Every structure is written in structure tokens, then in C-alpha cells.
Amino acid sequence: MAFWEDWCKRGGCCDCDGSCSGKDCAIWTAVVAGVGGLVVLLVFAFALVFTPKVRAEDAVLQRFALAPGSPASNSTISYNVTVTLSLRNPNLYRGINYDPLAVAFSFNGSRFDESATVPAFYHRPRKTATFHITVGGADKPVKLAAAGVTAFKTQNASAKFNVDLRLDTVMRYKGRTTRCPLAVICPLQLQLVDPEVAATVFQRTKCTILRAKMSGC
């Protein structure tokens, strides 16, 4: 009872006989709620970390031609692809340092291009970075299985191809020493077009984030 009586004497929101002033109680409730909200905000900003968000904003496929080999693993492919990616850091406080991002394109599980990279950079909190990635090649070897050749013929009939874009890098959150491996997979449905004749509308695509399950990541 000592604490209760002492608080009453200092003018708590309730009188010592148990009656309360609505105005005083409202003020104290607002103060407690404000302090609680500030604590939650600080926890989110400093204690918790969130993985980046990646999305394919646009993509153009100008060429995609396969010369089937015998066996299928001796096939070659000619292509020209441009993809625009947005990379968002959702953290309120922690920036992210990225090593160079390796870029790979695959069709039916077989990689056909690994030539592109995104330079290392520092990603500020709550900011979005945008990258334009263009790759191309003629008669490049692609180790497809027989099912891959069949899939190409089927998709070629509609001129719509399912291509996977993958990013691999190592990142480190500001204020932490742990280096965290990170992989991003973007499944793209690309419409083959002649840019001088027509343009297509690309459906924005959310990419999947694969992060290491380790402390600090």
C-alpha cells in the first residue's frame, strides 16, 4: 500500500478513495501508450533486421532462338534480354553493404548466361535501388535435357518463354559483422517482341529471397 498511497499524494490519476478523474486517466493512458509505441519503434529500428525486397519491374526479350543439338546437351542458344530490377531496403535504421551481385539467366533449369554483374554498393535504409541488366549472345552452348528442348518448342509456339533470373551475393547489415550469403530468384515470363514493331506490357514480378539461416542474418 505504501507505493499506492505515495502515488496518490503525488497526484496520480485516481484519488486515494479509488475514484478517478477521466481527464487525468486519459492523459496517463496516452503517456503510457506513447512510451510503449516508442519502445516498439526502437525495437523494430535497432534490434530487428529485415531482408531486402526485390521485384522485376520490366523486362524485354528481343531474341530467343534455340538450335537443338544431338544429344540435347549440345544445343546452342541466341538471345537478347533486358531486365529492370528494384531492390528495396525496408529497414528503418540499418543500411546494407552488398558485395558484387552475380547475375545468371536460366531456361528450364539450365543456365545460358552468367556474364552480368551488379557492382558492390551501400544500400541506405528505406531506399530503393534500381538496376538495368542487359545480356545477349549468339550460338552460346546450353546444356539442356531432352525435356528442355521440348519445353522450348512448346513455348516458342506462343512466343512466351519462362526464364529464371538469379542474383547471388554476400551482404552485411550496418553495425553488424556477420557476412550473410543471399540469393534472389525471379521467375520471368517474357514475350518475344520486335521492339521496332510493337511493345509489350510486362507483369511486375515479386522475386523470392533465399537467405542464410545464421545468427546476424
Contacts in CASP RR format, 6 or more apart in sequence:
PFRMAT RR
TARGET T0000
AUTHOR 0000-0000-0000
METHOD contacts of the structure
MODEL  1
MAFWEDWCKRGGCCDCDGSCSGKDCAIWTAVVAGVGGLVVLLVFAFALVF
TPKVRAEDAVLQRFALAPGSPASNSTISYNVTVTLSLRNPNLYRGINYDP
LAVAFSFNGSRFDESATVPAFYHRPRKTATFHITVGGADKPVKLAAAGVT
AFKTQNASAKFNVDLRLDTVMRYKGRTTRCPLAVICPLQLQLVDPEVAAT
VFQRTKCTILRAKMSGC
4 16 0 8 1.000
5 16 0 8 1.000
8 14 0 8 1.000
8 15 0 8 1.000
8 16 0 8 1.000
9 16 0 8 1.000
12 24 0 8 1.000
12 28 0 8 1.000
13 20 0 8 1.000
13 21 0 8 1.000
13 22 0 8 1.000
13 24 0 8 1.000
13 25 0 8 1.000
13 27 0 8 1.000
13 28 0 8 1.000
14 20 0 8 1.000
14 21 0 8 1.000
14 24 0 8 1.000
14 25 0 8 1.000
15 21 0 8 1.000
41 92 0 8 1.000
44 92 0 8 1.000
45 91 0 8 1.000
45 92 0 8 1.000
45 93 0 8 1.000
46 93 0 8 1.000
49 91 0 8 1.000
49 94 0 8 1.000
49 173 0 8 1.000
49 176 0 8 1.000
49 216 0 8 1.000
49 217 0 8 1.000
50 90 0 8 1.000
50 91 0 8 1.000
51 182 0 8 1.000
51 209 0 8 1.000
51 211 0 8 1.000
52 87 0 8 1.000
52 88 0 8 1.000
52 89 0 8 1.000
52 90 0 8 1.000
52 96 0 8 1.000
52 123 0 8 1.000
52 171 0 8 1.000
52 182 0 8 1.000
52 209 0 8 1.000
53 87 0 8 1.000
53 88 0 8 1.000
53 90 0 8 1.000
53 209 0 8 1.000
54 85 0 8 1.000
54 86 0 8 1.000
54 87 0 8 1.000
54 88 0 8 1.000
54 167 0 8 1.000
54 184 0 8 1.000
54 186 0 8 1.000
54 206 0 8 1.000
54 207 0 8 1.000
54 209 0 8 1.000
55 85 0 8 1.000
55 86 0 8 1.000
55 88 0 8 1.000
55 204 0 8 1.000
55 205 0 8 1.000
55 206 0 8 1.000
55 207 0 8 1.000
56 83 0 8 1.000
56 84 0 8 1.000
56 85 0 8 1.000
56 165 0 8 1.000
56 186 0 8 1.000
56 188 0 8 1.000
56 202 0 8 1.000
56 204 0 8 1.000
56 205 0 8 1.000
56 207 0 8 1.000
57 84 0 8 1.000
57 85 0 8 1.000
57 86 0 8 1.000
57 130 0 8 1.000
57 202 0 8 1.000
57 204 0 8 1.000
58 83 0 8 1.000
58 84 0 8 1.000
58 202 0 8 1.000
58 204 0 8 1.000
59 81 0 8 1.000
59 82 0 8 1.000
59 83 0 8 1.000
59 84 0 8 1.000
59 188 0 8 1.000
59 190 0 8 1.000
59 202 0 8 1.000
60 81 0 8 1.000
60 82 0 8 1.000
60 190 0 8 1.000
60 193 0 8 1.000
60 195 0 8 1.000
60 200 0 8 1.000
60 202 0 8 1.000
61 79 0 8 1.000
61 80 0 8 1.000
61 81 0 8 1.000
61 161 0 8 1.000
61 163 0 8 1.000
61 190 0 8 1.000
61 191 0 8 1.000
61 192 0 8 1.000
61 193 0 8 1.000
62 80 0 8 1.000
62 81 0 8 1.000
62 82 0 8 1.000
62 192 0 8 1.000
62 193 0 8 1.000
62 194 0 8 1.000
62 195 0 8 1.000
63 78 0 8 1.000
63 79 0 8 1.000
63 80 0 8 1.000
63 136 0 8 1.000
63 192 0 8 1.000
64 77 0 8 1.000
64 78 0 8 1.000
64 79 0 8 1.000
64 80 0 8 1.000
64 81 0 8 1.000
64 156 0 8 1.000
64 161 0 8 1.000
64 190 0 8 1.000
64 192 0 8 1.000
65 77 0 8 1.000
65 78 0 8 1.000
65 79 0 8 1.000
66 75 0 8 1.000
66 76 0 8 1.000
66 77 0 8 1.000
66 142 0 8 1.000
66 144 0 8 1.000
66 149 0 8 1.000
66 152 0 8 1.000
66 156 0 8 1.000
67 75 0 8 1.000
67 76 0 8 1.000
67 77 0 8 1.000
67 78 0 8 1.000
67 139 0 8 1.000
68 75 0 8 1.000
68 149 0 8 1.000
68 152 0 8 1.000
69 75 0 8 1.000
69 76 0 8 1.000
69 149 0 8 1.000
71 146 0 8 1.000
72 144 0 8 1.000
72 145 0 8 1.000
72 146 0 8 1.000
72 148 0 8 1.000
72 149 0 8 1.000
73 143 0 8 1.000
73 144 0 8 1.000
73 145 0 8 1.000
74 141 0 8 1.000
75 141 0 8 1.000
75 142 0 8 1.000
75 143 0 8 1.000
75 144 0 8 1.000
75 149 0 8 1.000
76 139 0 8 1.000
76 140 0 8 1.000
76 141 0 8 1.000
76 142 0 8 1.000
77 107 0 8 1.000
77 112 0 8 1.000
77 139 0 8 1.000
77 140 0 8 1.000
77 142 0 8 1.000
78 137 0 8 1.000
78 138 0 8 1.000
78 139 0 8 1.000
78 140 0 8 1.000
79 105 0 8 1.000
79 112 0 8 1.000
79 113 0 8 1.000
79 135 0 8 1.000
79 136 0 8 1.000
79 137 0 8 1.000
79 140 0 8 1.000
80 134 0 8 1.000
80 135 0 8 1.000
80 136 0 8 1.000
80 137 0 8 1.000
81 105 0 8 1.000
81 113 0 8 1.000
81 134 0 8 1.000
81 135 0 8 1.000
81 136 0 8 1.000
81 163 0 8 1.000
81 190 0 8 1.000
82 132 0 8 1.000
82 133 0 8 1.000
82 134 0 8 1.000
83 132 0 8 1.000
83 133 0 8 1.000
83 134 0 8 1.000
83 165 0 8 1.000
83 186 0 8 1.000
83 188 0 8 1.000
84 130 0 8 1.000
84 131 0 8 1.000
84 132 0 8 1.000
84 133 0 8 1.000
85 130 0 8 1.000
85 131 0 8 1.000
85 133 0 8 1.000
85 165 0 8 1.000
85 167 0 8 1.000
85 186 0 8 1.000
85 207 0 8 1.000
86 128 0 8 1.000
86 129 0 8 1.000
86 130 0 8 1.000
87 123 0 8 1.000
87 128 0 8 1.000
87 129 0 8 1.000
87 130 0 8 1.000
87 131 0 8 1.000
88 127 0 8 1.000
88 128 0 8 1.000
88 129 0 8 1.000
89 95 0 8 1.000
89 96 0 8 1.000
89 123 0 8 1.000
89 124 0 8 1.000
89 125 0 8 1.000
89 126 0 8 1.000
89 127 0 8 1.000
89 128 0 8 1.000
90 126 0 8 1.000
91 125 0 8 1.000
91 126 0 8 1.000
91 173 0 8 1.000
92 125 0 8 1.000
92 126 0 8 1.000
93 125 0 8 1.000
93 174 0 8 1.000
94 125 0 8 1.000
94 173 0 8 1.000
94 174 0 8 1.000
94 175 0 8 1.000
94 176 0 8 1.000
95 122 0 8 1.000
95 123 0 8 1.000
95 124 0 8 1.000
95 125 0 8 1.000
95 173 0 8 1.000
95 174 0 8 1.000
96 122 0 8 1.000
96 123 0 8 1.000
96 171 0 8 1.000
96 172 0 8 1.000
96 173 0 8 1.000
96 174 0 8 1.000
97 120 0 8 1.000
97 122 0 8 1.000
97 123 0 8 1.000
97 171 0 8 1.000
97 172 0 8 1.000
97 173 0 8 1.000
97 174 0 8 1.000
98 118 0 8 1.000
98 120 0 8 1.000
98 121 0 8 1.000
98 122 0 8 1.000
98 123 0 8 1.000
98 169 0 8 1.000
98 170 0 8 1.000
98 171 0 8 1.000
99 120 0 8 1.000
99 169 0 8 1.000
99 170 0 8 1.000
99 171 0 8 1.000
100 117 0 8 1.000
100 118 0 8 1.000
100 119 0 8 1.000
100 120 0 8 1.000
100 169 0 8 1.000
101 117 0 8 1.000
101 118 0 8 1.000
101 167 0 8 1.000
101 168 0 8 1.000
101 169 0 8 1.000
102 114 0 8 1.000
102 117 0 8 1.000
102 167 0 8 1.000
102 168 0 8 1.000
102 169 0 8 1.000
103 114 0 8 1.000
103 115 0 8 1.000
103 116 0 8 1.000
103 117 0 8 1.000
103 118 0 8 1.000
103 133 0 8 1.000
103 135 0 8 1.000
103 165 0 8 1.000
103 166 0 8 1.000
103 167 0 8 1.000
104 111 0 8 1.000
104 113 0 8 1.000
104 114 0 8 1.000
104 165 0 8 1.000
104 166 0 8 1.000
104 168 0 8 1.000
105 111 0 8 1.000
105 112 0 8 1.000
105 113 0 8 1.000
105 114 0 8 1.000
105 135 0 8 1.000
105 163 0 8 1.000
105 164 0 8 1.000
105 165 0 8 1.000
105 166 0 8 1.000
106 112 0 8 1.000
106 163 0 8 1.000
106 164 0 8 1.000
106 166 0 8 1.000
107 142 0 8 1.000
107 144 0 8 1.000
107 148 0 8 1.000
107 151 0 8 1.000
107 152 0 8 1.000
107 161 0 8 1.000
107 162 0 8 1.000
107 163 0 8 1.000
107 164 0 8 1.000
108 144 0 8 1.000
108 145 0 8 1.000
108 147 0 8 1.000
108 148 0 8 1.000
108 151 0 8 1.000
108 152 0 8 1.000
108 162 0 8 1.000
109 164 0 8 1.000
110 142 0 8 1.000
110 143 0 8 1.000
110 144 0 8 1.000
110 145 0 8 1.000
110 148 0 8 1.000
111 142 0 8 1.000
112 140 0 8 1.000
112 142 0 8 1.000
113 135 0 8 1.000
113 136 0 8 1.000
113 137 0 8 1.000
113 140 0 8 1.000
115 135 0 8 1.000
115 136 0 8 1.000
116 133 0 8 1.000
116 134 0 8 1.000
116 135 0 8 1.000
118 131 0 8 1.000
118 133 0 8 1.000
118 167 0 8 1.000
121 129 0 8 1.000
123 129 0 8 1.000
133 165 0 8 1.000
144 152 0 8 1.000
152 161 0 8 1.000
155 161 0 8 1.000
155 162 0 8 1.000
159 191 0 8 1.000
159 192 0 8 1.000
159 193 0 8 1.000
160 189 0 8 1.000
160 190 0 8 1.000
160 191 0 8 1.000
160 192 0 8 1.000
161 189 0 8 1.000
161 190 0 8 1.000
161 192 0 8 1.000
162 187 0 8 1.000
162 188 0 8 1.000
162 189 0 8 1.000
162 190 0 8 1.000
163 188 0 8 1.000
163 189 0 8 1.000
163 190 0 8 1.000
164 185 0 8 1.000
164 186 0 8 1.000
164 187 0 8 1.000
164 188 0 8 1.000
165 185 0 8 1.000
165 186 0 8 1.000
165 188 0 8 1.000
165 207 0 8 1.000
166 183 0 8 1.000
166 184 0 8 1.000
166 185 0 8 1.000
166 186 0 8 1.000
167 182 0 8 1.000
167 183 0 8 1.000
167 184 0 8 1.000
167 186 0 8 1.000
168 181 0 8 1.000
168 182 0 8 1.000
168 183 0 8 1.000
168 184 0 8 1.000
169 181 0 8 1.000
169 182 0 8 1.000
170 179 0 8 1.000
170 180 0 8 1.000
170 181 0 8 1.000
170 182 0 8 1.000
171 179 0 8 1.000
171 180 0 8 1.000
171 182 0 8 1.000
172 178 0 8 1.000
172 179 0 8 1.000
172 180 0 8 1.000
173 180 0 8 1.000
173 216 0 8 1.000
176 216 0 8 1.000
178 214 0 8 1.000
178 215 0 8 1.000
178 216 0 8 1.000
178 217 0 8 1.000
180 211 0 8 1.000
180 212 0 8 1.000
180 214 0 8 1.000
180 216 0 8 1.000
180 217 0 8 1.000
181 211 0 8 1.000
181 212 0 8 1.000
182 209 0 8 1.000
182 210 0 8 1.000
182 211 0 8 1.000
182 212 0 8 1.000
183 209 0 8 1.000
183 210 0 8 1.000
183 211 0 8 1.000
184 207 0 8 1.000
184 208 0 8 1.000
184 209 0 8 1.000
184 210 0 8 1.000
185 207 0 8 1.000
185 208 0 8 1.000
185 210 0 8 1.000
186 205 0 8 1.000
186 207 0 8 1.000
186 208 0 8 1.000
187 205 0 8 1.000
187 208 0 8 1.000
188 205 0 8 1.000
189 203 0 8 1.000
189 205 0 8 1.000
190 202 0 8 1.000
191 200 0 8 1.000
191 202 0 8 1.000
193 199 0 8 1.000
193 200 0 8 1.000
211 217 0 8 1.000
END
